[in-house]
Structures are given as structure tokens and as C-alpha cells.
Amino acid sequence: MPPHGYLAFYAAVRAQADAVVHVGKHGNLEWLPGKALALSQQCFPDAILGAMPQLYPFIVNDPGEGSQAKRRTAAVVIDHLTPPLTRAGLHGDLALLEADVDEYFQAAGLHPARAKLLVTDIVNKVYDFGLAGDLGLERERG
């Protein structure tokens, strides 16, 4: 059984609102004890929400969760896709430095002479690009 605060919250919502919008992927109302379908007033989701309309934005890539909300709480599911993600990457000076560091790690085991030249290039770029101070480095004098 849900705690009394949970029941009181939904009682207050039912008394003050015309509809509920549940935002988030994993709700808990639709997972409360009761029948799997054709819920009655003895089933917690129906007893708690009653006939209150419910809107539920749901990510399309997890249809099982949305189905549960529809089946057990009569939610109107509003499907949406997640935005495509891409690698942000670096630009400008940092992109040049990253390319040298990547090349260094490739050359370190196979071409020690090339790796040594890249170390010099990397160190020079760290100073030239103004990163040495951020790293707490000072040039050796001599």
C-alpha cells in the first residue's frame, strides 16, 4: 500500500486540477498493486487517480513503459523521440593539439623518433596556446 502522503497528494490533485501531466520515464502510479487490466476501485491506480485525465509524454524507444501507463491508468501517451546526439569535438587550437596527442599515442609504440618530435610539438603548442598556466607549468630555463 502506498504511504498516506502519496494518497493525500493525489487526493489534493484530484480536488484542484482538471488533468494530470506526468513527466518522466519511470512513473510509479501505473506500477501500484492491482489487476493488470480492467482495473476496479480496489486497484490502487484506479482508486488513487480515478477518472482524472492523464497525459504522459514518453520516449518512443521504450514502448513497454508507455503501454503500462495506458493500460493501468488510461494515460494519453504523447510519444517523442530523443534528439540525435553527436560528438561535439574540439575546434581551433585545441583541435590541433588533440590531433598531435592522438598521433603521438599511435606513434609511441611504432615510431619512437616520430613520437619524440610530437612531444616537442605538443609542449610548444601547450605554451603557444596559453594552456601552460592552466596546467601549472613553467618553461625550463637554460
Secondary structure, DSSP 8 states (H G I E B T S, - for coil): ---HHHHHHHHHHHHH-S-EE--SS--SGGGSSS-SSS--TTSHHHHHHTT--EEEEEETT-HHHHHHHHHHH--EEEEE-----------HHHHHHHHHHHHHHHHHHH-HHHHHHHHHHHHHHHHHTT-HHHHT------
